Amino acid sequence: MATSQEMHPATEPDYAVPPGETVREFLDDLGMTQRQLAARLGLTPKHVNQLIQGLVPLSPDVAARLELVTGMSARMWNRLEADYQTTLTRLRQRQDFAELAAWVQNEIPVKELVKRGALPSTPKDPTSRVQQVLAFFGVAHLETYRELYESPAADFRQSKAFKAEPGAVAAWLRLGELAAQDVRCEPYSKAGIEAALPQLRQLTVQPSEIFFRLTRDICAANGIAVVVIPEITGARACGATKWLSPDKAMVMLSGRYKKNDQLWFTFFHELGHVIKHSKKDVWIENSQNREDPSEQEADSFARDLLIPPTKASRLSSLASLDEVRRFAMEIGIAPGIVVGRMQRDGHLGYSVGNRLKEDIDLGKAAT
């Protein structure tokens, strides 16, 4: 990422000089009037006056005429005009950026992004910081940011169960996008990932340093980049799904919940979005954010994949943790997943059986 000095060099002017200023100097040197120059150029005196004041652009046609009259090449006149327009655009941007400083200060977790190396630590000024934030999100306008990042974050925030900060959610999601871009994937194959589901399910009994590597490789072979981005304070998200292209999806995990039952449920929930739902939608999840019908469908997908309905009917009859272990071994999943399901279904209290759940440091597993 460019530094603040690269984006705002010390020599960058804070004013724009129109090519008409060079025309004015030519007239002064020769003692020629604007009317006389207009006659030589075949232009109206009004047009020449507006050109000198920078009110009209210097066209390639006029540049060619100026070359004949002044001896200065048309290429140089065109270059002066291009530099003038570029500087005007930059000055307008800087004015806009100054107005956006409040947005960056109030909504974007700048300190967290600096800590993670996503933004430079020392901006030259607030305007530079705005430009850095826009570059981080890969957008040229605030309106584009709001459409691509704030809208999904706001939808996520609307859950009645909790509140999240849209700027934190947006920054977390963008970090995931950038990480997923570096994951090499084969083109997405719905049939391929569906065929791999039993293999992915079997990985629930493996140690984290094994299951994450294999999970990532299986998904990448079917067009899904699995990335782990620790949550940003205020995001309160455990997972997300977004299509980066028609052939590549991102499944993003935060490791917010440290137990294996929650991790695997979140992972398969996100896969449910990939397999079942629109490529145009962005899905951001918290374990309590389940009001949308599509979220409920993804929940059902994860729940029934981990413990098929034909087996789930036996959960209420498991009378001890030893029976839970035997049941888990029989159906080929980690016992902590069975405990989590029984707790959610009301067959166990939330304080019972937690020792069967495994602690997962997803950040370490992903490295």
Secondary structure, 3 states (H helix, E strand, C coil): CCCHHHHCCCCCCCCCCCCHHHHHHHHHHHCCCHHHHHHHHCCCHHHHHHHHHCCCCCCHHHHHHHHHHHCCCHHHHHHHHHHHHHHHHHHHHHHHHHHHHHHHHHHCCHHHHHHCCCCCCCCCCHHHHHHHHHHHHCCCCHHHHHHHHHHHHHHHHCCCCCCCCHHHHHHHHHHHHHHHHCCCCCCCCHHHHHHHHHHHHHHHHCCHHHHHHHHHHHHHCCCEEEEECCCCCCCCCCEEEEEEECCEEEEEECCCCCEHHHHHHHHHHHHHHHHHCCCCCCEEECCCCCCCHHHHHHHHHHHHHHCCHHHHCCHHHCCCHHHHHHHHHHHCCCHHHHHHHHHHHCCCCCCCCHHHCCECCHHHHCC
